[in-house]
Amino acid sequence: MDLTALVIQIIVEVIIVAPVLWIAGRLLVGKEKAKFTDAIWIVILGVILGAVIGTFLHGLIGTLVSFIVWLALIKHFFDCGWLKAFLIAVLAVIIFIIIAVIISVILGVALISLLL
């Protein structure tokens, strides 16, 4: 992955993932521990570390290591345990799906096809 693609991926994921991650974090650990700037840092570091990991590890092992890194970032920045970090990640996915469905109903756009 070249630097331009990495920067674009960081910007897009900060816009899309950080708010959803922040909402999930606030619901599970509270507003004192889940700050929006922390969610932005989780996404930035997650994308960068995921790109580095993806360079050296491929397939299922690379995906698993990247997932553990994302959980570790959530755990660190939102000051919670491993289980709560996992629950935040799962809740963030659920919230993203709900938002995508609502937007697709409102705009009439088939965003659900992006999830498949």
The first five atom37 places (N, CA, C, CB, O) and aatype in JSON, in Angstrom:
{
  "aatype": [12, 3, 10, 16, 0, 10, 19, 9, 5, 9, 9, 19, 6, 19, 9, 9, 19, 0, 14, 19, 10, 17, 9, 0, 7, 1, 10, 10, 19, 7, 11, 6, 11, 0, 11, 13, 16, 3, 0, 9, 17, 9, 19, 9, 10, 7, 19, 9, 10, 7, 0, 19, 9, 7, 16, 13, 10, 8, 7, 10, 9, 7, 16, 10, 19, 15, 13, 9, 19, 17, 10, 0, 10, 9, 11, 8, 13, 13, 3, 4, 7, 17, 10, 11, 0, 13, 10, 9, 0, 19, 10, 0, 19, 9, 9, 13, 9, 9, 9, 0, 19, 9, 9, 15, 19, 9, 10, 7, 19, 0, 10, 9, 15, 10, 10, 10],
  "atom_mask": [
    [1, 1, 1, 1, 1],
    [1, 1, 1, 1, 1],
    [1, 1, 1, 1, 1],
    [1, 1, 1, 1, 1],
    [1, 1, 1, 1, 1],
    [1, 1, 1, 1, 1],
    [1, 1, 1, 1, 1],
    [1, 1, 1, 1, 1],
    [1, 1, 1, 1, 1],
    [1, 1, 1, 1, 1],
    [1, 1, 1, 1, 1],
    [1, 1, 1, 1, 1],
    [1, 1, 1, 1, 1],
    [1, 1, 1, 1, 1],
    [1, 1, 1, 1, 1],
    [1, 1, 1, 1, 1],
    [1, 1, 1, 1, 1],
    [1, 1, 1, 1, 1],
    [1, 1, 1, 1, 1],
    [1, 1, 1, 1, 1],
    [1, 1, 1, 1, 1],
    [1, 1, 1, 1, 1],
    [1, 1, 1, 1, 1],
    [1, 1, 1, 1, 1],
    [1, 1, 1, 0, 1],
    [1, 1, 1, 1, 1],
    [1, 1, 1, 1, 1],
    [1, 1, 1, 1, 1],
    [1, 1, 1, 1, 1],
    [1, 1, 1, 0, 1],
    [1, 1, 1, 1, 1],
    [1, 1, 1, 1, 1],
    [1, 1, 1, 1, 1],
    [1, 1, 1, 1, 1],
    [1, 1, 1, 1, 1],
    [1, 1, 1, 1, 1],
    [1, 1, 1, 1, 1],
    [1, 1, 1, 1, 1],
    [1, 1, 1, 1, 1],
    [1, 1, 1, 1, 1],
    [1, 1, 1, 1, 1],
    [1, 1, 1, 1, 1],
    [1, 1, 1, 1, 1],
    [1, 1, 1, 1, 1],
    [1, 1, 1, 1, 1],
    [1, 1, 1, 0, 1],
    [1, 1, 1, 1, 1],
    [1, 1, 1, 1, 1],
    [1, 1, 1, 1, 1],
    [1, 1, 1, 0, 1],
    [1, 1, 1, 1, 1],
    [1, 1, 1, 1, 1],
    [1, 1, 1, 1, 1],
    [1, 1, 1, 0, 1],
    [1, 1, 1, 1, 1],
    [1, 1, 1, 1, 1],
    [1, 1, 1, 1, 1],
    [1, 1, 1, 1, 1],
    [1, 1, 1, 0, 1],
    [1, 1, 1, 1, 1],
    [1, 1, 1, 1, 1],
    [1, 1, 1, 0, 1],
    [1, 1, 1, 1, 1],
    [1, 1, 1, 1, 1],
    [1, 1, 1, 1, 1],
    [1, 1, 1, 1, 1],
    [1, 1, 1, 1, 1],
    [1, 1, 1, 1, 1],
    [1, 1, 1, 1, 1],
    [1, 1, 1, 1, 1],
    [1, 1, 1, 1, 1],
    [1, 1, 1, 1, 1],
    [1, 1, 1, 1, 1],
    [1, 1, 1, 1, 1],
    [1, 1, 1, 1, 1],
    [1, 1, 1, 1, 1],
    [1, 1, 1, 1, 1],
    [1, 1, 1, 1, 1],
    [1, 1, 1, 1, 1],
    [1, 1, 1, 1, 1],
    [1, 1, 1, 0, 1],
    [1, 1, 1, 1, 1],
    [1, 1, 1, 1, 1],
    [1, 1, 1, 1, 1],
    [1, 1, 1, 1, 1],
    [1, 1, 1, 1, 1],
    [1, 1, 1, 1, 1],
    [1, 1, 1, 1, 1],
    [1, 1, 1, 1, 1],
    [1, 1, 1, 1, 1],
    [1, 1, 1, 1, 1],
    [1, 1, 1, 1, 1],
    [1, 1, 1, 1, 1],
    [1, 1, 1, 1, 1],
    [1, 1, 1, 1, 1],
    [1, 1, 1, 1, 1],
    [1, 1, 1, 1, 1],
    [1, 1, 1, 1, 1],
    [1, 1, 1, 1, 1],
    [1, 1, 1, 1, 1],
    [1, 1, 1, 1, 1],
    [1, 1, 1, 1, 1],
    [1, 1, 1, 1, 1],
    [1, 1, 1, 1, 1],
    [1, 1, 1, 1, 1],
    [1, 1, 1, 1, 1],
    [1, 1, 1, 1, 1],
    [1, 1, 1, 0, 1],
    [1, 1, 1, 1, 1],
    [1, 1, 1, 1, 1],
    [1, 1, 1, 1, 1],
    [1, 1, 1, 1, 1],
    [1, 1, 1, 1, 1],
    [1, 1, 1, 1, 1],
    [1, 1, 1, 1, 1],
    [1, 1, 1, 1, 1]
  ],
  "atom_positions": [
    [[0.85, -1.17, 0.0], [0.0, 0.0, 0.0], [0.9, 1.24, 0.0], [-0.97, -0.01, 1.22], [1.8, 1.37, 0.82]],
    [[0.63, 2.13, -0.94], [1.44, 3.34, -0.98], [0.9, 4.38, 0.01], [1.46, 3.92, -2.4], [-0.18, 4.22, 0.57]],
    [[1.67, 5.42, 0.2], [1.35, 6.43, 1.21], [0.04, 7.16, 0.91], [2.49, 7.44, 1.32], [-0.73, 7.46, 1.82]],
    [[-0.21, 7.46, -0.36], [-1.44, 8.16, -0.73], [-2.67, 7.33, -0.38], [-1.44, 8.5, -2.21], [-3.63, 7.84, 0.18]],
    [[-2.63, 6.05, -0.71], [-3.76, 5.17, -0.4], [-3.96, 5.05, 1.1], [-3.54, 3.79, -1.01], [-5.09, 5.01, 1.58]],
    [[-2.87, 5.01, 1.85], [-2.96, 4.92, 3.31], [-3.6, 6.18, 3.9], [-1.57, 4.7, 3.92], [-4.45, 6.09, 4.78]],
    [[-3.2, 7.34, 3.41], [-3.77, 8.6, 3.91], [-5.25, 8.68, 3.58], [-3.02, 9.81, 3.31], [-6.06, 9.09, 4.42]],
    [[-5.63, 8.29, 2.37], [-7.04, 8.29, 1.98], [-7.83, 7.32, 2.85], [-7.21, 7.92, 0.5], [-8.93, 7.64, 3.3]],
    [[-7.28, 6.15, 3.09], [-7.96, 5.17, 3.94], [-8.13, 5.7, 5.36], [-7.18, 3.85, 3.96], [-9.18, 5.51, 5.97]],
    [[-7.12, 6.36, 5.89], [-7.21, 6.93, 7.24], [-8.32, 7.98, 7.29], [-5.86, 7.56, 7.66], [-9.13, 7.97, 8.21]],
    [[-8.36, 8.87, 6.32], [-9.37, 9.94, 6.31], [-10.77, 9.35, 6.22], [-9.12, 10.9, 5.14], [-11.66, 9.75, 6.97]],
    [[-10.98, 8.41, 5.3], [-12.3, 7.81, 5.13], [-12.72, 7.05, 6.38], [-12.31, 6.88, 3.92], [-13.87, 7.17, 6.82]],
    [[-11.82, 6.29, 6.95], [-12.19, 5.51, 8.14], [-12.41, 6.4, 9.36], [-11.12, 4.49, 8.44], [-13.24, 6.08, 10.21]],
    [[-11.67, 7.5, 9.47], [-11.93, 8.42, 10.58], [-13.33, 9.01, 10.44], [-10.87, 9.56, 10.61], [-14.05, 9.13, 11.44]],
    [[-13.73, 9.36, 9.23], [-15.06, 9.92, 9.01], [-16.15, 8.9, 9.28], [-15.18, 10.44, 7.58], [-17.19, 9.25, 9.84]],
    [[-15.94, 7.64, 8.9], [-16.99, 6.63, 9.0], [-16.92, 5.85, 10.32], [-16.89, 5.66, 7.85], [-17.95, 5.68, 10.98]],
    [[-15.76, 5.39, 10.71], [-15.64, 4.47, 11.85], [-15.56, 5.2, 13.19], [-14.42, 3.59, 11.67], [-16.15, 4.74, 14.17]],
    [[-14.83, 6.3, 13.26], [-14.62, 6.97, 14.55], [-15.91, 7.37, 15.25], [-13.76, 8.19, 14.35], [-16.04, 7.12, 16.45]],
    [[-16.88, 7.99, 14.56], [-18.12, 8.34, 15.27], [-18.88, 7.12, 15.8], [-19.03, 9.13, 14.36], [-19.42, 7.15, 16.9]],
    [[-18.91, 6.05, 15.01], [-19.61, 4.84, 15.43], [-18.9, 4.2, 16.62], [-19.72, 3.83, 14.26], [-19.54, 3.75, 17.56]],
    [[-17.59, 4.16, 16.57], [-16.8, 3.61, 17.67], [-16.98, 4.45, 18.94], [-15.31, 3.54, 17.29], [-17.07, 3.91, 20.04]],
    [[-17.03, 5.75, 18.78], [-17.23, 6.66, 19.9], [-18.6, 6.44, 20.55], [-17.09, 8.12, 19.44], [-18.71, 6.39, 21.77]],
    [[-19.64, 6.3, 19.73], [-20.99, 6.05, 20.27], [-21.01, 4.73, 21.03], [-22.03, 6.03, 19.13], [-21.54, 4.67, 22.14]],
    [[-20.45, 3.69, 20.45], [-20.42, 2.39, 21.12], [-19.63, 2.47, 22.43], [-19.81, 1.31, 20.2], [-20.04, 1.89, 23.44]],
    [[-18.52, 3.17, 22.41], [-17.72, 3.33, 23.62], [-18.46, 4.08, 24.71], [0.0, 0.0, 0.0], [-18.41, 3.7, 25.88]],
    [[-19.15, 5.15, 24.33], [-19.91, 5.93, 25.31], [-21.03, 5.1, 25.92], [-20.5, 7.19, 24.67], [-21.33, 5.23, 27.11]],
    [[-21.65, 4.25, 25.12], [-22.74, 3.41, 25.64], [-22.23, 2.38, 26.64], [-23.45, 2.71, 24.49], [-22.93, 2.05, 27.6]],
    [[-21.02, 1.86, 26.43], [-20.53, 0.77, 27.27], [-19.57, 1.18, 28.38], [-19.87, -0.24, 26.41], [-19.53, 0.54, 29.43]],
    [[-18.78, 2.23, 28.17], [-17.84, 2.63, 29.23], [-18.11, 4.02, 29.78], [-16.43, 2.58, 28.71], [-17.49, 4.42, 30.76]],
    [[-19.02, 4.75, 29.16], [-19.38, 6.07, 29.67], [-18.61, 7.2, 28.99], [0.0, 0.0, 0.0], [-17.6, 6.99, 28.33]],
    [[-19.15, 8.41, 29.19], [-18.56, 9.56, 28.51], [-17.22, 10.0, 29.08], [-19.52, 10.71, 28.55], [-16.46, 10.71, 28.42]],
    [[-16.93, 9.6, 30.3], [-15.64, 9.97, 30.91], [-14.47, 9.21, 30.28], [-15.68, 9.72, 32.41], [-13.37, 9.75, 30.16]],
    [[-14.71, 7.97, 29.9], [-13.63, 7.14, 29.35], [-13.59, 7.15, 27.82], [-13.78, 5.72, 29.84], [-12.53, 6.99, 27.23]],
    [[-14.73, 7.33, 27.19], [-14.81, 7.27, 25.73], [-14.87, 8.68, 25.15], [-16.03, 6.44, 25.27], [-15.95, 9.27, 25.05]],
    [[-13.74, 9.21, 24.79], [-13.64, 10.54, 24.19], [-13.58, 10.39, 22.67], [-12.39, 11.32, 24.72], [-13.06, 9.4, 22.15]],
    [[-14.12, 11.39, 21.96], [-14.12, 11.33, 20.5], [-12.69, 11.35, 19.96], [-14.92, 12.49, 19.92], [-12.39, 10.67, 18.98]],
    [[-11.82, 12.13, 20.58], [-10.43, 12.17, 20.11], [-9.76, 10.8, 20.28], [-9.63, 13.25, 20.87], [-8.91, 10.42, 19.48]],
    [[-10.13, 10.08, 21.33], [-9.6, 8.73, 21.51], [-10.08, 7.8, 20.39], [-10.02, 8.16, 22.88], [-9.32, 6.98, 19.89]],
    [[-11.35, 7.95, 20.0], [-11.87, 7.14, 18.9], [-11.12, 7.44, 17.6], [-13.39, 7.39, 18.7], [-10.83, 6.53, 16.82]],
    [[-10.8, 8.7, 17.38], [-10.03, 9.08, 16.19], [-8.64, 8.44, 16.24], [-9.9, 10.62, 16.08], [-8.17, 7.91, 15.23]],
    [[-7.98, 8.48, 17.4], [-6.66, 7.86, 17.53], [-6.72, 6.35, 17.34], [-6.05, 8.19, 18.89], [-5.83, 5.76, 16.74]],
    [[-7.77, 5.72, 17.85], [-7.94, 4.27, 17.66], [-7.98, 3.96, 16.18], [-9.22, 3.76, 18.37], [-7.32, 3.02, 15.72]],
    [[-8.76, 4.73, 15.42], [-8.9, 4.48, 13.99], [-7.59, 4.75, 13.25], [-10.03, 5.34, 13.4], [-7.17, 3.95, 12.43]],
    [[-6.95, 5.87, 13.54], [-5.69, 6.2, 12.86], [-4.64, 5.12, 13.11], [-5.17, 7.57, 13.32], [-4.03, 4.6, 12.18]],
    [[-4.43, 4.79, 14.38], [-3.43, 3.77, 14.71], [-3.83, 2.4, 14.2], [-3.19, 3.72, 16.21], [-2.99, 1.61, 13.77]],
    [[-5.13, 2.09, 14.25], [-5.61, 0.8, 13.76], [-5.36, 0.62, 12.27], [0.0, 0.0, 0.0], [-4.96, -0.45, 11.82]],
    [[-5.6, 1.68, 11.51], [-5.36, 1.61, 10.06], [-3.87, 1.47, 9.76], [-5.93, 2.86, 9.36], [-3.48, 0.64, 8.94]],
    [[-3.05, 2.27, 10.42], [-1.61, 2.2, 10.18], [-1.04, 0.85, 10.59], [-0.88, 3.33, 10.93], [-0.31, 0.22, 9.82]],
    [[-1.36, 0.41, 11.8], [-0.85, -0.89, 12.26], [-1.42, -2.04, 11.43], [-1.19, -1.1, 13.74], [-0.73, -3.02, 11.17]],
    [[-2.68, -1.91, 11.01], [-3.27, -2.94, 10.14], [-2.55, -3.04, 8.81], [0.0, 0.0, 0.0], [-2.36, -4.13, 8.28]],
    [[-2.14, -1.89, 8.26], [-1.39, -1.9, 7.0], [-0.03, -2.55, 7.19], [-1.23, -0.47, 6.46], [0.42, -3.32, 6.33]],
    [[0.63, -2.24, 8.29], [1.95, -2.84, 8.57], [1.8, -4.35, 8.77], [2.6, -2.19, 9.81], [2.57, -5.13, 8.21]],
    [[0.82, -4.75, 9.56], [0.6, -6.18, 9.81], [0.24, -6.89, 8.52], [-0.52, -6.38, 10.86], [0.72, -7.99, 8.26]],
    [[-0.62, -6.25, 7.7], [-1.02, -6.85, 6.43], [0.13, -7.02, 5.46], [0.0, 0.0, 0.0], [0.07, -7.88, 4.57]],
    [[1.17, -6.22, 5.61], [2.35, -6.35, 4.76], [3.12, -7.63, 5.07], [3.26, -5.13, 4.93], [3.67, -8.27, 4.17]],
    [[3.16, -7.99, 6.34], [3.96, -9.14, 6.76], [3.15, -10.41, 6.97], [4.69, -8.8, 8.02], [3.67, -11.51, 6.75]],
    [[1.92, -10.28, 7.39], [1.08, -11.45, 7.65], [-0.14, -11.41, 6.74], [0.64, -11.51, 9.15], [-0.81, -10.38, 6.62]],
    [[-0.43, -12.53, 6.12], [-1.54, -12.59, 5.18], [-2.58, -13.59, 5.65], [-1.05, -12.95, 3.76], [-2.32, -14.42, 6.53]],
    [[-3.75, -13.5, 5.07], [-4.79, -14.48, 5.34], [-5.38, -14.38, 6.73], [0.0, 0.0, 0.0], [-5.49, -13.3, 7.3]],
    [[-5.76, -15.53, 7.25], [-6.45, -15.6, 8.53], [-5.58, -15.12, 9.69], [-6.9, -17.03, 8.79], [-6.07, -14.45, 10.6]],
    [[-4.3, -15.44, 9.66], [-3.4, -15.03, 10.75], [-3.27, -13.5, 10.77], [-2.01, -15.69, 10.59], [-3.32, -12.9, 11.85]],
    [[-3.1, -12.89, 9.63], [-3.0, -11.43, 9.56], [-4.28, -10.75, 10.03], [0.0, 0.0, 0.0], [-4.24, -9.75, 10.74]],
    [[-5.42, -11.3, 9.63], [-6.71, -10.77, 10.05], [-6.88, -10.89, 11.55], [-7.85, -11.48, 9.34], [-7.34, -9.95, 12.21]],
    [[-6.53, -12.03, 12.1], [-6.66, -12.26, 13.54], [-5.74, -11.33, 14.34], [-6.34, -13.73, 13.88], [-6.16, -10.77, 15.35]],
    [[-4.51, -11.17, 13.89], [-3.57, -10.28, 14.58], [-4.07, -8.83, 14.5], [-2.15, -10.4, 13.97], [-3.99, -8.09, 15.48]],
    [[-4.57, -8.43, 13.34], [-5.11, -7.07, 13.2], [-6.3, -6.85, 14.12], [-5.51, -6.81, 11.75], [-6.44, -5.79, 14.72]],
    [[-7.17, -7.85, 14.22], [-8.34, -7.75, 15.11], [-7.9, -7.6, 16.56], [-9.24, -9.0, 14.96], [-8.46, -6.79, 17.31]],
    [[-6.9, -8.37, 16.96], [-6.38, -8.27, 18.34], [-5.76, -6.89, 18.57], [-5.34, -9.38, 18.61], [-5.9, -6.33, 19.66]],
    [[-5.08, -6.35, 17.57], [-4.5, -5.0, 17.69], [-5.61, -3.96, 17.87], [-3.64, -4.67, 16.45], [-5.49, -3.08, 18.72]],
    [[-6.69, -4.08, 17.08], [-7.82, -3.15, 17.23], [-8.42, -3.27, 18.63], [-8.89, -3.43, 16.16], [-8.73, -2.25, 19.25]],
    [[-8.58, -4.49, 19.12], [-9.12, -4.67, 20.48], [-8.18, -4.06, 21.52], [-9.33, -6.17, 20.78], [-8.64, -3.44, 22.48]],
    [[-6.88, -4.23, 21.32], [-5.91, -3.65, 22.26], [-5.98, -2.12, 22.24], [-4.48, -4.12, 21.91], [-5.85, -1.49, 23.29]],
    [[-6.17, -1.54, 21.07], [-6.3, -0.08, 20.98], [-7.57, 0.4, 21.7], [-6.33, 0.36, 19.51], [-7.53, 1.38, 22.43]],
    [[-8.68, -0.3, 21.48], [-9.92, 0.05, 22.17], [-9.73, -0.09, 23.67], [-11.1, -0.85, 21.7], [-10.13, 0.78, 24.44]],
    [[-9.11, -1.19, 24.09], [-8.86, -1.44, 25.51], [-8.02, -0.32, 26.12], [-8.16, -2.8, 25.7], [-8.32, 0.16, 27.21]],
    [[-6.98, 0.08, 25.42], [-6.08, 1.1, 25.95], [-6.75, 2.48, 26.02], [-4.82, 1.18, 25.09], [-6.75, 3.13, 27.06]],
    [[-7.31, 2.92, 24.89], [-7.83, 4.28, 24.83], [-9.14, 4.46, 25.6], [-8.05, 4.67, 23.39], [-9.38, 5.53, 26.16]],
    [[-9.98, 3.43, 25.65], [-11.25, 3.54, 26.37], [-11.14, 2.99, 27.79], [-12.35, 2.8, 25.63], [-12.13, 2.92, 28.51]],
    [[-9.94, 2.61, 28.2], [-9.65, 2.18, 29.56], [-10.65, 1.13, 30.05], [-9.66, 3.38, 30.51], [-11.4, 1.35, 31.01]],
    [[-10.65, -0.02, 29.37], [-11.57, -1.1, 29.73], [-10.84, -2.43, 29.59], [-12.86, -1.07, 28.85], [-9.66, -2.47, 29.22]],
    [[-11.53, -3.51, 29.88], [-10.94, -4.84, 29.76], [-11.11, -5.4, 28.35], [0.0, 0.0, 0.0], [-11.71, -4.77, 27.47]],
    [[-10.57, -6.6, 28.15], [-10.64, -7.24, 26.84], [-12.07, -7.55, 26.42], [-9.81, -8.52, 26.84], [-12.44, -7.34, 25.27]],
    [[-12.87, -8.05, 27.36], [-14.26, -8.4, 27.03], [-15.05, -7.15, 26.66], [-14.92, -9.11, 28.22], [-15.81, -7.17, 25.69]],
    [[-14.89, -6.09, 27.41], [-15.62, -4.86, 27.1], [-15.13, -4.27, 25.77], [-15.44, -3.82, 28.23], [-15.93, -3.72, 25.02]],
    [[-13.84, -4.39, 25.47], [-13.33, -3.93, 24.17], [-13.97, -4.72, 23.04], [-11.79, -4.06, 24.12], [-14.32, -4.16, 22.01]],
    [[-14.11, -6.03, 23.24], [-14.77, -6.87, 22.23], [-16.23, -6.46, 22.07], [-14.68, -8.36, 22.62], [-16.72, -6.37, 20.94]],
    [[-16.91, -6.21, 23.18], [-18.32, -5.8, 23.12], [-18.47, -4.44, 22.44], [-18.92, -5.75, 24.52], [-19.44, -4.21, 21.71]],
    [[-17.53, -3.53, 22.67], [-17.55, -2.23, 21.99], [-17.4, -2.43, 20.48], [-16.43, -1.31, 22.53], [-18.1, -1.78, 19.7]],
    [[-16.49, -3.31, 20.08], [-16.29, -3.58, 18.65], [-17.55, -4.17, 18.02], [-15.11, -4.53, 18.45], [-17.95, -3.76, 16.93]],
    [[-18.17, -5.12, 18.7], [-19.4, -5.75, 18.18], [-20.52, -4.72, 18.1], [-19.83, -6.94, 19.07], [-21.22, -4.64, 17.1]],
    [[-20.69, -3.92, 19.16], [-21.73, -2.9, 19.17], [-21.49, -1.85, 18.09], [-21.79, -2.23, 20.54], [-22.45, -1.36, 17.49]],
    [[-20.24, -1.51, 17.83], [-19.93, -0.55, 16.76], [-20.37, -1.09, 15.41], [-18.42, -0.23, 16.75], [-20.89, -0.34, 14.58]],
    [[-20.16, -2.37, 15.17], [-20.6, -2.99, 13.92], [-22.12, -2.95, 13.81], [-20.09, -4.45, 13.81], [-22.66, -2.62, 12.76]],
    [[-22.81, -3.27, 14.9], [-24.28, -3.25, 14.91], [-24.79, -1.83, 14.66], [-24.83, -3.79, 16.25], [-25.72, -1.64, 13.87]],
    [[-24.2, -0.85, 15.32], [-24.61, 0.55, 15.12], [-24.37, 0.97, 13.68], [-23.85, 1.48, 16.08], [-25.21, 1.65, 13.09]],
    [[-23.23, 0.58, 13.1], [-22.93, 0.92, 11.71], [-23.98, 0.33, 10.77], [-21.54, 0.41, 11.32], [-24.43, 1.0, 9.84]],
    [[-24.36, -0.92, 11.0], [-25.37, -1.56, 10.15], [-26.7, -0.83, 10.27], [-25.54, -3.05, 10.53], [-27.37, -0.59, 9.26]],
    [[-27.1, -0.48, 11.49], [-28.36, 0.24, 11.69], [-28.34, 1.59, 10.97], [-28.63, 0.44, 13.19], [-29.3, 1.95, 10.3]],
    [[-27.24, 2.33, 11.1], [-27.13, 3.62, 10.43], [-27.16, 3.44, 8.91], [-25.83, 4.34, 10.85], [-27.81, 4.23, 8.22]],
    [[-26.48, 2.43, 8.39], [-26.47, 2.18, 6.95], [-27.86, 1.85, 6.44], [-25.51, 1.04, 6.61], [-28.25, 2.31, 5.36]],
    [[-28.62, 1.07, 7.2], [-29.99, 0.73, 6.79], [-30.87, 1.98, 6.81], [-30.59, -0.36, 7.72], [-31.65, 2.2, 5.88]],
    [[-30.76, 2.79, 7.85], [-31.56, 4.02, 7.94], [-31.24, 4.96, 6.77], [-31.3, 4.74, 9.28], [-32.15, 5.52, 6.16]],
    [[-29.97, 5.12, 6.48], [-29.58, 5.98, 5.35], [-30.1, 5.42, 4.04], [-28.05, 6.14, 5.29], [-30.55, 6.17, 3.18]],
    [[-30.04, 4.11, 3.88], [-30.52, 3.51, 2.63], [-32.03, 3.68, 2.48], [-30.15, 2.03, 2.57], [-32.52, 3.86, 1.37]],
    [[-32.77, 3.62, 3.59], [-34.22, 3.82, 3.53], [-34.53, 5.28, 3.21], [-34.89, 3.4, 4.86], [-35.39, 5.58, 2.39]],
    [[-33.82, 6.19, 3.87], [-34.07, 7.62, 3.66], [-33.67, 8.06, 2.25], [-33.3, 8.45, 4.7], [-34.43, 8.75, 1.58]],
    [[-32.51, 7.66, 1.82], [-32.0, 8.11, 0.52], [-32.38, 7.19, -0.63], [-30.51, 8.22, 0.59], [-32.21, 7.54, -1.8]],
    [[-32.9, 6.02, -0.3], [-33.24, 5.07, -1.35], [-32.03, 4.47, -2.01], [0.0, 0.0, 0.0], [-32.11, 3.96, -3.13]],
    [[-30.92, 4.52, -1.34], [-29.67, 3.99, -1.88], [-29.47, 2.59, -1.32], [-28.46, 4.91, -1.54], [-29.74, 2.35, -0.15]],
    [[-29.0, 1.7, -2.13], [-28.8, 0.31, -1.69], [-27.46, 0.16, -0.99], [-28.89, -0.65, -2.89], [-26.57, -0.52, -1.48]],
    [[-27.32, 0.81, 0.17], [-26.07, 0.7, 0.92], [-25.9, -0.67, 1.54], [-26.03, 1.76, 2.01], [-24.78, -1.07, 1.87]],
    [[-27.0, -1.4, 1.69], [-26.9, -2.73, 2.28], [-26.02, -3.64, 1.42], [-28.3, -3.35, 2.45], [-25.42, -4.58, 1.93]],
    [[-25.94, -3.35, 0.12], [-25.08, -4.16, -0.75], [-23.61, -3.99, -0.39], [-25.31, -3.78, -2.22], [-22.79, -4.86, -0.68]],
    [[-23.26, -2.86, 0.24], [-21.88, -2.67, 0.68], [-21.51, -3.61, 1.81], [-21.66, -1.23, 1.12], [-20.34, -3.95, 1.99]],
    [[-22.5, -4.04, 2.57], [-22.25, -4.91, 3.71], [-22.1, -6.37, 3.31], [-23.35, -4.77, 4.72], [-21.56, -7.16, 4.08]],
    [[-22.57, -6.72, 2.15], [-22.54, -8.13, 1.72], [-21.27, -8.47, 1.01], [-23.7, -8.44, 0.84], [-21.08, -9.61, 0.59]]
  ]
}
